[in-house]
Amino acid sequence: MNRRLAHVFRAAPRPGKLLFLTWLIAASAGAQGTNSTPVTLEQVARAMAPAQTVFTHFVQERHLSLFTEPLRSEGYLCCQKPGRLRWEITRPYQSILVSDGSGVAQFEWMNDRWQKLELGLADAMQQVVGQIASVIEGGYAHNTREFTAAVSSGASGPVVTLIPRRDKVRQMIRAIEVHLAPDLRGTRQVILRETNADFTDIRFDEQTVNRPLPPGTFDRAKPLPLDAVRDALRAATGPPGAKPDA
């Protein structure tokens, strides 16, 4: 896997238009759905909208036709409205992509310290981060310009499938599948399907929703260490994965 997170996000469209997720996730109290009761895009958007903050662990597997085994990484995703996002890889290497809503920065752990990277495509990266944030805020039912969206019943809950409309995007990605919890209170899995047989599978667990994230979580100059973020959440909510606020 490319050590740069830009490789992971490269298929995302322009700002303010939802299309990706990753990731996302969003969990909230709100509309209820079951495997036997069809849900609508409007219900999904309403259920996601109340989530103001999200902290979740993820495991990402990149399945490439050139390799017999998937390329695996894991880490944590932090989100806070409006537009703040932190995507941190903890294994097999350490990397942080962080946005405070007005800009983006990337760090890698090298020579026993965090080193800030020069982003040659900082504007484009910020657009991608804005895209992810817009997914988290919920808007599947309203943006039909950039993609077509449909919801279906999967084996373990509703699945929102996003199909890009732009030719340039479709050359890189043919569909994004967002697998939701049966009660719409969280995103369990996102699958990014490319035009060939390659795909990226991201699974989320230990989600903590609507709990205050400590100052410095989204600092572009010196992000608060992940252990400090987790300690603050434990102090406020108990172990990661605490039940979201209703």
C-alpha positions in Angstrom: 0.0 0.0 0.0 1.2 3.5 -0.7 2.3 5.1 2.6 0.7 8.3 1.6 -3.0 8.5 2.5 -3.6 10.5 -0.7 -3.6 7.1 -2.4 -6.5 6.0 -0.3 -8.5 9.1 -1.1 -7.7 9.6 -4.7 -11.1 8.5 -6.1 -13.1 11.1 -4.2 -14.9 13.9 -6.1 -14.9 17.6 -5.5 -15.9 19.5 -2.4 -19.4 19.8 -1.1 -20.5 16.8 -3.1 -20.7 13.6 -1.3 -19.4 10.5 -2.6 -16.9 8.7 -0.7 -17.1 6.7 2.2 -14.9 5.8 4.0 -15.7 6.1 5.5 -18.2 7.2 6.7 -19.4 6.7 9.5 -21.7 8.5 11.3 -23.8 7.3 14.0 -26.8 8.8 15.5 -30.1 8.2 17.2 -33.0 8.7 14.8 -34.8 6.7 12.2 -34.9 3.0 12.8 -34.6 0.3 10.2 -34.4 -3.5 10.1 -33.4 -6.0 7.6 -37.0 -6.9 6.9 -38.2 -3.3 6.7 -37.0 -1.3 3.8 -35.5 2.1 4.6 -35.2 5.2 2.4 -32.3 7.5 1.6 -34.2 10.2 3.5 -34.3 8.1 6.6 -30.5 7.4 6.3 -29.7 11.1 6.0 -31.9 12.0 9.0 -30.4 9.3 11.1 -26.8 10.4 10.4 -27.5 14.2 10.7 -27.5 14.4 14.5 -24.0 13.0 14.9 -21.7 16.0 15.9 -18.6 14.0 16.7 -17.4 10.4 15.9 -14.4 8.5 17.1 -14.0 5.0 15.7 -11.4 2.3 15.1 -11.1 0.9 11.6 -9.4 -1.9 9.8 -8.7 -1.4 6.1 -7.9 -4.1 3.6 -6.7 -3.3 0.0 -7.5 -6.2 -2.3 -5.3 -6.0 -5.4 -5.3 -8.5 -8.2 -1.5 -8.5 -8.3 -1.3 -9.9 -4.7 -2.7 -13.1 -3.2 -3.2 -11.5 0.2 -4.8 -8.2 1.0 -2.7 -5.2 2.2 -3.9 -4.5 5.7 -3.7 -1.4 7.8 -5.6 -0.1 10.8 -6.1 3.0 12.9 -8.6 5.5 14.1 -11.0 8.1 12.6 -12.1 11.2 14.4 -14.7 13.6 13.0 -16.3 16.7 14.3 -18.8 19.0 12.6 -18.3 21.2 10.7 -15.6 19.8 8.5 -13.0 18.5 11.0 -11.5 15.2 10.3 -8.5 13.1 11.4 -7.6 9.8 9.7 -4.7 8.1 11.6 -3.0 4.9 10.6 -1.4 3.1 13.5 -0.3 -0.1 11.9 1.8 -1.2 10.0 3.2 2.3 9.9 2.1 5.6 11.6 0.6 8.4 9.6 -1.9 11.2 10.3 -4.1 13.2 7.9 -5.8 16.0 9.7 -8.1 18.9 8.8 -9.4 21.6 11.0 -12.0 22.6 8.5 -9.9 25.3 6.9 -6.9 23.4 5.8 -5.2 20.0 5.8 -1.9 18.6 7.0 -0.2 15.2 7.0 2.4 13.7 9.3 4.4 10.5 9.4 6.3 9.0 12.2 9.9 8.8 11.1 13.2 8.7 13.1 11.3 8.4 16.3 9.3 11.6 15.8 6.4 13.1 13.9 7.4 14.8 10.7 5.1 17.1 8.8 5.0 16.4 5.1 4.9 18.8 2.3 1.6 18.4 0.5 2.0 19.3 -3.2 -1.8 18.9 -3.6 -3.0 20.5 -0.5 -6.0 22.2 -2.1 -7.1 18.9 -3.7 -6.6 17.1 -0.4 -8.7 19.7 1.4 -11.4 19.1 -1.2 -11.3 15.4 -0.4 -11.6 16.0 3.3 -14.5 18.3 2.7 -16.1 15.5 0.7 -15.7 13.0 3.6 -17.1 15.5 6.1 -20.1 16.1 3.9 -20.8 12.3 3.9 -20.7 12.2 7.6 -23.2 15.1 7.9 -25.7 13.0 5.8 -26.9 14.0 2.4 -27.5 10.9 0.4 -31.0 12.0 -0.5 -30.1 15.5 -1.8 -27.0 15.3 -4.0 -28.0 13.7 -7.4 -25.6 15.8 -9.5 -22.4 13.9 -8.7 -23.7 10.4 -8.2 -26.8 8.2 -8.2 -27.6 6.7 -4.8 -29.8 3.7 -3.9 -30.5 1.8 -0.6 -31.0 -1.9 -0.5 -31.3 -4.6 2.2 -28.1 -6.4 2.9 -27.4 -9.5 5.0 -26.7 -7.5 8.1 -28.4 -4.2 7.5 -29.2 -1.5 4.9 -26.6 -0.8 2.1 -26.3 2.5 0.4 -24.7 2.2 -3.0 -23.2 5.4 -4.6 -22.5 5.4 -8.4 -20.3 8.2 -9.8 -21.8 10.3 -12.6 -18.6 12.0 -13.7 -16.6 10.1 -16.4 -13.2 10.9 -14.8 -14.3 9.5 -11.5 -15.8 6.4 -13.0 -12.4 5.7 -14.6 -11.1 5.1 -11.1 -14.1 3.9 -9.2 -17.3 2.2 -10.2 -19.2 2.1 -6.9 -19.0 2.9 -3.2 -21.0 0.7 -0.8 -21.8 2.0 2.6 -23.0 -0.8 5.0 -25.1 0.5 7.8 -26.2 -1.0 11.2 -29.7 -2.3 11.1 -30.9 0.5 13.3 -29.0 3.1 11.2 -27.0 4.1 14.3 -23.6 3.6 12.7 -21.6 2.7 9.6 -20.1 -0.8 9.9 -18.3 -1.1 6.6 -17.4 0.8 3.4 -16.3 -0.9 0.2 -14.7 1.1 -2.5 -14.9 -0.8 -5.8 -12.6 0.1 -8.6 -13.2 -0.4 -12.4 -11.2 -3.6 -12.3 -11.5 -6.4 -9.7 -9.6 -4.4 -7.1 -11.4 -3.0 -4.1 -10.8 -1.5 -0.6 -12.7 -2.8 2.4 -12.9 -0.6 5.5 -14.6 -1.9 8.6 -15.5 0.2 11.7 -15.9 -0.8 15.3 -15.7 0.7 18.8 -17.6 3.8 17.7 -18.1 6.6 20.2 -20.6 9.2 19.1 -21.5 12.7 20.3 -18.8 12.9 23.0 -16.5 16.0 23.2 -13.1 15.5 21.5 -10.3 17.3 23.4 -8.6 20.5 22.1 -5.8 19.7 19.8 -7.4 16.7 18.2 -7.5 18.5 14.8 -4.5 20.8 15.2 -2.7 21.1 11.9 0.5 22.3 13.5 0.8 19.7 16.3 -2.0 17.2 16.6 -2.8 15.9 20.0 -1.3 12.4 20.5 -3.8 9.6 19.9 -3.3 8.2 23.4 -4.3 11.6 24.8 -7.5 11.7 22.7 -8.5 8.2 23.8 -7.7 9.0 27.5 -10.0 12.1 27.3 -12.8 10.0 25.7 -12.4 7.3 28.4 -12.6 9.9 31.1 -15.8 11.3 29.7 -17.5 8.1 28.5 -15.8 5.0 29.7 -14.2 2.6 27.2 -14.3 3.2 23.4 -17.5 2.0 21.9 -19.7 3.6 24.6 -23.3 3.9 23.6 -24.1 7.1 21.6 -26.3 9.8 23.1 -30.0 9.4 22.1 
